[in-house]
């Protein structure tokens, strides 16, 4: 494998003394801070310590590859003790990268947020049923009554969507999984569709609806509102053979309420 670019500046998001020390010991210059600060330094690679840091970086669709450190369910990652080895593998060309989509969420034609794992449109009151009409691009997927709907990226199919019964989707397949939450029907629906565009229209006005992106509430919706979910871009994560702390599936999943 051809050698990768030399690493001079390495970004660090998630604040970890051991990881920063490993970067300095390898004679690279770490730039630590929030995602905006780190990316403004134009680093050659970025370390994300923990899933929250990884998602915060990913939602910005950064150009440099991200090396995930620690438990990051849905993404390959390395332990903090393997950081220097992983960066050396990246420089030597012995690491690969994996591309992940980032989803833009708009409600009533206004941008609400971004997601790397999943977008959830659900009744704001626990145990209440709402109704939704779904479409992928110009194609109608149908209507359903349910507590809500989850639209998950391949990484997201290993989290909350998996607990709902969604199939696990491999990275790089260019698709999304659409999974109802507690559908009110004798036969459950689920869909795998291209990741270009999915819309969820709220068709029932009795129950308030909330929209979550990566488990963060980003908007409210009411009857006749349309939640549009479209690919905004993507980001790359580093995959180092034999050094993975989280090969893509983990136990620490985001909790949905």
Residue pairs with C-beta under 8 A, 6 or more apart in sequence:
1 92
1 93
1 94
2 93
3 91
3 92
3 93
4 90
4 91
4 92
4 93
4 95
5 44
5 91
6 44
6 91
7 28
7 44
7 45
7 87
7 90
7 91
8 28
8 29
8 44
9 28
9 29
9 30
9 31
9 41
9 42
9 43
9 44
10 23
10 28
10 29
10 30
10 31
10 43
10 44
10 45
10 46
10 47
10 87
11 30
11 31
11 32
11 38
11 39
11 41
11 43
11 45
11 46
11 47
11 64
12 19
12 20
12 23
12 30
12 31
12 32
12 33
12 38
12 46
12 47
12 49
13 32
13 33
13 34
13 35
13 38
13 46
13 47
13 48
13 49
13 53
13 56
13 57
14 47
14 48
14 49
14 50
14 52
14 53
14 69
15 32
15 49
16 49
16 69
16 80
18 80
18 81
19 47
19 49
19 69
19 80
19 83
20 30
20 32
22 80
22 83
22 84
23 29
23 30
23 47
23 83
23 84
23 87
24 30
25 84
26 84
26 87
26 88
28 87
31 37
31 38
31 41
31 43
32 38
34 56
35 53
35 56
35 57
35 60
35 62
36 60
38 46
38 57
39 46
39 57
39 60
39 62
39 64
43 64
44 64
45 64
45 65
45 66
45 67
45 87
45 90
45 238
46 57
46 62
46 64
46 65
46 66
46 67
47 66
47 67
47 69
47 83
48 54
48 56
48 57
48 66
48 67
48 68
48 69
48 72
49 69
49 70
49 80
50 69
50 70
50 71
50 72
51 68
51 70
51 71
51 72
51 73
51 75
51 252
51 254
54 66
54 68
54 72
54 75
54 116
54 237
55 116
55 117
55 214
57 66
57 235
58 66
58 100
58 102
58 116
58 235
59 102
59 114
59 115
59 116
59 214
60 235
61 102
61 232
61 233
61 234
61 235
62 235
65 90
65 97
65 236
65 237
65 238
66 235
66 236
66 237
66 238
67 77
67 78
67 83
67 86
67 87
67 90
67 237
67 238
67 240
68 75
68 76
68 77
68 78
68 237
68 238
68 246
69 77
69 78
69 79
69 80
69 83
69 245
70 77
70 79
70 80
70 245
70 246
71 77
71 245
71 246
71 250
71 252
72 246
72 250
73 158
73 159
73 246
73 249
73 250
73 251
73 252
73 253
73 254
74 117
74 154
74 155
74 156
74 157
74 158
74 159
74 248
74 249
74 250
75 100
75 155
75 237
75 246
75 248
76 98
76 237
76 238
76 239
76 240
76 244
76 246
76 247
76 248
77 244
77 245
77 246
78 85
78 86
78 240
78 243
78 244
78 245
79 243
79 245
82 240
82 243
82 245
85 240
85 243
86 95
86 238
86 240
86 243
89 95
89 240
89 243
90 238
90 240
94 240
94 241
95 238
95 239
95 240
95 241
96 238
96 239
96 241
97 236
97 237
97 238
97 239
98 171
98 172
98 236
98 237
98 239
99 171
99 172
99 234
99 235
99 236
100 116
100 153
100 154
100 155
100 171
100 234
100 235
100 236
100 237
101 116
101 153
101 154
101 174
101 195
101 231
101 233
101 234
102 114
102 115
102 116
102 231
102 232
102 233
102 234
102 235
103 114
103 115
103 116
103 119
103 151
103 153
103 176
103 195
103 213
103 229
103 230
103 231
103 232
104 111
104 114
104 228
104 229
104 230
104 231
104 232
105 111
105 112
105 113
105 114
105 115
105 119
105 211
105 213
105 218
105 219
105 227
105 228
105 229
106 112
106 227
106 228
106 230
107 211
107 219
107 220
107 221
107 225
107 226
107 227
107 228
108 221
108 225
108 226
109 228
112 211
112 213
112 218
112 219
113 213
113 216
113 218
113 219
114 213
114 232
115 153
115 156
115 213
115 214
115 229
116 153
116 155
116 156
116 214
116 235
117 152
117 153
117 155
117 156
117 159
117 160
117 214
117 215
117 254
118 150
118 151
118 152
118 153
118 156
118 159
118 160
118 161
118 213
118 214
119 150
119 151
119 211
119 212
119 213
119 227
119 229
120 148
120 149
120 150
120 151
120 160
120 181
120 211
120 212
120 215
120 256
121 132
121 148
121 149
121 151
121 200
121 202
121 209
121 210
121 211
121 221
121 227
122 130
122 147
122 148
122 149
122 181
122 209
122 210
122 212
123 129
123 130
123 147
123 148
123 207
123 208
123 209
123 210
124 207
124 208
124 209
124 210
124 220
125 207
125 208
126 257
127 147
128 147
128 207
129 145
129 146
129 147
129 182
129 184
129 204
129 207
130 145
130 146
130 147
130 148
130 202
130 204
130 206
130 207
130 209
131 143
131 144
131 145
131 146
131 202
131 203
131 204
132 143
132 144
132 146
132 148
132 149
132 200
132 201
132 202
132 203
133 140
133 142
133 143
133 200
133 201
133 203
134 140
134 141
134 142
134 143
134 144
134 149
134 178
134 191
134 198
134 199
134 200
134 201
135 141
135 198
135 199
135 201
136 178
136 191
136 193
136 194
136 197
136 198
137 194
137 196
137 197
141 178
141 189
141 191
141 193
142 189
143 203
144 180
144 183
144 184
144 185
144 189
145 183
145 184
145 185
145 204
146 180
146 181
146 182
146 183
146 184
147 181
147 182
148 180
148 181
148 182
148 209
149 178
149 179
149 180
149 181
149 200
150 156
150 160
150 161
150 164
150 166
150 177
150 178
150 179
150 180
150 181
151 176
151 177
151 178
151 198
151 200
151 229
152 159
152 160
152 161
152 166
152 169
152 176
152 177
152 178
152 179
153 169
153 176
153 195
154 169
154 170
154 171
154 172
154 173
154 175
155 171
155 248
156 177
157 166
157 167
157 168
157 169
157 177
158 168
158 248
158 249
158 250
158 253
159 253
159 254
160 215
160 253
160 254
160 256
161 177
161 179
162 168
162 253
163 253
164 179
164 180
164 181
165 179
165 188
165 190
166 177
166 179
166 190
167 177
167 190
167 192
168 249
169 175
169 176
169 177
169 192
171 248
174 194
174 195
175 192
175 193
175 194
175 195
176 192
176 193
176 194
176 195
176 198
176 229
177 190
177 191
177 192
178 190
178 191
178 192
178 193
178 198
179 190
180 188
180 189
180 190
183 189
195 231
196 230
196 231
197 228
197 229
197 230
197 231
198 228
198 229
198 230
199 226
199 227
199 228
199 229
200 226
200 227
200 229
201 224
201 225
201 226
201 227
202 209
202 221
202 222
202 223
202 224
202 225
202 226
202 227
203 223
203 224
204 223
205 222
205 223
205 224
208 220
208 222
209 220
209 221
209 222
209 225
210 217
210 219
210 220
210 221
211 217
211 218
211 219
211 220
211 221
211 227
212 218
212 256
214 254
215 254
215 255
215 256
219 227
221 227
